[in-house]
Structures are given as C-alpha cells and as structure tokens.
C-alpha cells in the first residue's frame, strides 16, 4: 500500500528487502567455513591453515567478488541478488540517483561493506566474545565488568609479574569498554533500522551512512548500461574490429572464441544466483548433519553375555533369583554386581573379596574395585 502514498519513491527498497540482504550477506562466511572444515578432514595439510585464517580468506574472496559487482552493478553480491544497488546520498538529493558510482565511492562502499564486519569478528575473537552466549553470561557474572575486582594486584610483585598484571588490567578494561561499545553500536543500528522502517531515516546501516551511500532498486537504465558493457566486452574479446578470416579454420576459431566469451559472460551474469544457492545447500547440509535422519536407524543394543558358569568349589547359586548367594537374603540388601554376572548383598561381597580376592560363585580372580553398586527403585 506504500506505493499509493503521495511522494512515494519507487527506487527506495523496503526494510524487509534490506533485512533479507543483510541476512544473506551474513551467511557467506559460515558457509565458507563449513566447506573448508569439511574438506580439511581430507586435506589437512593444505586447508587447516586456511581454516585458521578463515576471516582473512573470507575478506579476500568477498573483496574480489564485491569489487567486481560494484564495478558492474554498483552494489554488492547480496544486494544484486535482491535487485539492489548503491547510490550516492548527495546524488539522490539532487535527483540524480541513477548516476553510477565513481571509483572513489566504490572504494568507500567496499570498505563500508567489509571492514566493520572483519574488525568486529577479529575484536570478538580477541576479547573472547565469539563464544556461546551461556559462557559470556557466566563471564559477566564472575567479572561483573569491574576491572579492579576482576584482577587483583599480586602481593610483593616482581617486575615480570607487575608487567603481566598491568597487561591483564588493560585487557579487562578494554574488554569491558569494547562490550559496552558493541552494545551502543547495536542500539544505533536498531534505531537506524526502525527509523528506516518508519520513513524517519534515509539509511539502514551506519557504515553506509558514514560512506554517504544509500541502497536503491536497480532500474532499467542500470540493466541497459550492463548490457552495453557486456556487448563491448564481448566485442573486445572476439576482435570485432578485425574482419572474419576467409578460411574455414579461421571461421571455426572465431566461432569458438565467440562461444567461449559468451559462455564466460553468462557464467559471470548468473554467479549471483549460484552463491545464494550454495548458502541454501549449506544450511540444508548443516541441518541434515545435526538431525536424526543423518544418523540413520539406531543399532539394536546387544544383549548382555550370560554369566560365567559356577565353579565346583564355589558357593551354590540359590533358586530364588532375588536371593544373595552368600547369605540367602531375598531380596538382597543394597545389591552389588561383579563382572562375573552375579549379584550379592554389598555387605556380603565386600568382606568376601577382601579375604579371598575372587568371585564366591565362579572363583574368577577379582578385587573390591570390581564391585558395582546397583540402584533398584521400589
């Protein structure tokens, strides 16, 4: 219904589109880590170093992919999947939001898209805030965000101890400051998103606001400019200015070059569909591996082996299965079992093992450590 309001900007994306774009962008790194961790089990020598540097690997790949899409579509990979791109805020206010980004604005956009997430991940790892939420809450209860209480000065410290204590105090204070700063930035992001949802803010995220960029929908002019770029690139690849060769071999070589260039252009054109499809496959595999379906039917529990045969010199086994072979009490008082498979009263079997060091029934060698108490409910 927003499209029927006066002054509605059709190029302005909805908040739900931007929410979906942010969610998709946040799944690229976990999907990459999942793939690398899976194949690192087969090729640990080559992939474990990459897994240890997964933040840097993701930053490099994301920089290459987003730089290409910024140059072609003026937007990131995730934005292009939802038919969005970036435009200068000043150009939008001047009524020229259709103008492509300059090289300087593309660099600013690349930094705004990648740098905050990378620095946040590294700082979270440095301050140990990337652990499960339960462990972080336990740290807050223990430390209470008070550096003076968390780190006590050592008594009669030496120079190395004093240096280590100062570093620990600095680390604890910096961790508390960073935790509060992260909460403030989260509140700022929430206020910007609520403002964008209620048409009170032009920006959806603070990194793009600092870069002076806003997301807009891809228009027909952007598609026409992309088609013109593809045509020019295809002409340069096949040598359109050079007349075709007169020989059959020359015509075949030219046709092969045209087909190769066209297939490469189509592959690049559909790459933004391949990445989200890979994300969906990753989420499915992650669910499958944690579900009961991947584990298959549970193997039946094998029955316990039969008890050892009684020894001729051992005590006789009573006919009542509830009775103790030593004292004959039925039921047994505080039952206890031996590895031989027979159950006795605990007060009967312990003195017997301490004296004879063998099972009273089978005469199998064993000591008191083999006794296992049995807890039978009434």
N, C-alpha and C positions, 0 to 999 in steps of 0.2 A: 504493500500500500504506500510505501515511501515514494514510489515513482510518480504518484499523483499529487504530491505536495508541491506548492509553489517554490521555485528556486531549487529543486532537487537536481543534484549533479549526477548524471548517469555514469560519469567516469570514476566516481568515488566508490570504492569497493565497500561492501558491508563488513561489519565487525566479525561476522561468522566466517566470511572468507579469509580474513586475516588470522583469526584463531586457527582455522584449519591449516593455513600456510605455515604458521609458527609450529604447530604440532608436527607437520610433515618434515620441516627442517630439523626438528629436534630428534627425529628417528634415524637420520643418516649415520651419525656416529655410532649408536648402539648396533645398527645393522652391520657396519664395517667391522666393529669389534667382534661381533658374533661370527662373521665369516672368517676373520683372521684367526680367532681362537679355535674354530673348528678345524681348519687346515693346519694349524700349528701342531696339532697332535700327530700329523703325518710328517710334517717337515719342520721339526722344532728348531733345527739349526738356523734356518732362514727366517722363520716367521715369528719366533719368540722375541727377537729384538724389535721387530715391528710392533708386536703386541705391547711391549713395554713402553713404546713411544707412540701409542695409538692417537694421542692428542695431536702430535706433530704430523703424523701421517694423514689424519683427517683434515687438519688445517691445510696441508699442501694440496690434497685432492680437491677439497672444497674451494680453495683459491683458484685452481686451474679451471674447474667447471664453472664457478660463478663468474670468473673474469670473462670466459667465453660468452656466457649468456648475457652478461652486462654489455658486452660489445655488440652482440647481435640483437638482443631483445630489450636491453636497458633494465634488466631485472635478474633476480637470482633464479636458480633451478626450481626451487619450491614455488616462487612467485609465478614463474612461467607455466607451471603445471595448472595453476588456477587462473590463467589468462590475466595475470597482473604484471605490472612493471613499475619502475620508479620514475618520478619526475621531480624536477626542482620546485621547491615551495615558492620561490620568487617567480618562476615562470608560470606557475599555476595562478598566482595572484594577478599577474599581468595578462592572463588569458592566453598564454602560450604553453599550456601543459603538454601539447603534442610534440614539442621540440625534443629531439633526442638529447641524452646526457652528454656533456662534454667529457673529455678524457680526465680532467681534474675531478669532476663529480663522480665519474665511475670509480676512480681510486678511493674517494671518500665513501662511496657506497660499499665497496669491497671491505674497507676497514670496519665500517659500521656493522656489516653482516657477520664478520668473522672474529674480529678482535675481542669484543666483550665476552662472547661465549668461550673463546680459548683462554683468556685471562681468568674468567670465572672458574673454569674447570681446573686450571693449574693452582689457583689460590685455594679452592676447595680441597684439593689433594694435599697441599702444603699444610693447611690448618686442620686436616683430617675431618672435613665436613662432608666428604663424599661417602661416608659410611651409612649404614642403615639408620633410620630415624630413631629407633629404640636406643642405640648406642649413643647417639648425640644427646638425647634427653637424659641419659644416665650421666654423661659428662657435665651437663648443665646442673644436675642435682648435686654432683660431687664438687664441682668447681664454683658453682653459683656466680660465675662471671666476675669474681673478685680476685684479681691477680695477687694481692697481698696475702689473702687467705690461702690461695691455691699453692703458692710457692713460698715456703718458709726459708729464711736465711739460715745457712748452716752455722753451727757453733764453731768458733775458732777456725775460720776457713783459711785455707792456703790460697795462693794466687790462682792456680787452676780451678779450684773449687769456686772461688769468687767469680771467675770469668764464666764458668758453667752456670752458676746461679743467675748471673745477670742476663745471660742468653735465655735462660728459661723464663725469667720475669718478662723479658722483651717479647718472647714468643707468646706467653699467656696474655699479655696486654694486647699485642697485635691481633691475636685470635679473637679476643672479646670485641675489639674495635671493628674487625672485619665482619664478625657476626652481626653486629648492630648495623653496619653499613649495608650489608646484604639485605637485612630486613627493610631498611629505608628505601633501597632501590627497588625491592619488591613492591613496597607500598606505592612508590612513584609509578611503576609500571601498571599497577592495578588502577590507580587514579587516571592515568592516560587512557587505558582501555575503556574504563567506564565513561570518561569524557568523550571518547570517540564513539562509543555506543549511543550516547545521548546527544550527539552533534555539538558538543561543547569543546571538543579538541580536534585539531586537524591531524594529529599524529597518533599513531597506535603504539609506538615503541620509542623509548628515549634515545637509543643510538641513531636511528634515522632522524629524529628531531634535531640532534646535535649536528648531523651532517646536512641538515636543510633539505631533506628529501621526503617525499610522500608517495605512498603506493596508489596507483591508478589502474584502471582497467585497460587492457590492450584494445586499441581502436583499429579501424580498417586501414588507417594510414600507416600504422606500425606493421601490419601484415604486408601491405604493398611495398614498404621500404625493405622488409625482409626478403620478399620475392625478387626485388630488383638486385639486392646484394647476392642472392643465390644465382641469379642469371649471370651477373658479372663474374662471379667466381667460377661458374661452370664454363663461361666463355674463355676465361683466362687459363683454365685447366686444360681444355682441349685445343687451345690455339685457334680461336675463331677467326682471327685476322689472317691466318695462313690458309690459302685455298686447299681443298682436299686433294690428296695425291691421285694421280691418274691410274696407277696400277691397282690391281686387286688387293695385293698385300698392303699397300698404303691405306686403302679404304677400310680393310679389316682392322688395321692398327688404330685408325682414327675412331672407328665404331667402338672398339674395346676401350679406348680412352674416355669416350663419351659415357659408355655404360658404367665404367669404374667411377668417374666423377659424379654421375647421377646417383649411384648407389651410396657413395660416401655422403653426399648431401642429404639423402633420405635417412641414412643412419643417424646423422647428427640431428636432423629435424625431429626424429622420434626418440631421441635419447631421454627427453624429459618425461616420456611415458615409461621407459624402462626402469628408471630409478625408483619411482613410486611403486611400480610392480614388484621390484626387488624388496622394498620395505614391507609390502604386504606378505610376500613369501617368507621374509624373516620373522614377522610376527606370528605367522602360522606355524613355522618350524619351532619357534620358541614355546608356543602353547603346546605343540604336539609332544615335545620332549619332556615337558613337565606334567603332561596328562597321564592318566592311567592307560589310555589306549596305546601309547608308545611302549609301555612296559609289557603289554601282552597279558595273556591269562597267567595267573599265579600258579606256580608249580605246586602240586599237592604235597602236603607235609608228609614225609615218610614216617611210617610207624616206628616206635622205639624198638630196639633189639630186645629179644627175650632175655630174661635174667639168666645168669650163669647157673649151671646145674649144681645142686647141693653136693658138698664133699662128704664122703662116708664118715669122716671124723668130725664133721660139723654138727651143729645143733639141728634138730629136726624142724622142718617148716610146719607151723600149725595149719590145721584145715581151715580155720576162720581167716580169710584174707585181711581182716582188720586187726588181728592179734599180733603182738610182738613176739618174734621167735625166741627172745631171751627170757622175758618174764611172763609171757602169755596174756598180758592185759589186752582187753578188747573193749573199746578202741584204744589205740596207742596213745600214750601221754607225750605230747609235744613230738610228733613223728619226725624222724630224720632218716634220709636215704643215703645209701652208699652207691658207688659206681657199679657194684655187682648187681644192682637192681632190687635189693631187698630193703625193707623199711622197718625200723626199730623205734623204740622209745629213745628219746635223746639222752635221758638219764641212764639208760642201759648200755647204749652203744659206745658212748664216750669212755667210760671206765674200761670196757672190754677192749677197745682199740689201744688205750694207753698201756694195758697189761700184755696183750697178745700181739698187737700190731698186725692183725689180719681179720678178714670178714668172718664172723662167727659161723656163717652158713656155708660159704664156698671155700673158705680158707685162703682166699686171694690176698696177697700182701697189700696192705694199705695202712695209713695212719689217720690221726684225728683230722688232719686238714682235708681229707676226702669227704667228711660229713657235710651234708647239705640239709639244712632245716626245711621242712615243708609246712606251709601255712595253709591249713584247711579251714574253710569257713563253715560255720554251723548251719 
